[in-house]
């Protein structure tokens, strides 16, 4: 699949594909993993602009305080919660 987005968005989205089913990362952890530790907000924005959800699993990224954050896919936050529960994430 050829991703359409900014260079930064593609970097985030490609990393999201490496998060295993049943696991979650925080926006801050994703920012650190892509080599931009101060870019947690930008990571959240990239997740929010992800047109490939749930194929690119932005639902596996949550806030540092344990909150769900947002979800760009159809059904919004309710779908994010359903997807995480279906993957047996304790949330």
Buried (B, 14 or more C-beta within 10 A) or exposed (E): EEBEBEEBBBBBBEBBEEBEEEEBBBBBBBBBBBEBEEBBEBBBBBBEBBEBBBEBBBBBBBBEEEEBBBBBBEEEBEBBBEBBEEBEBEE
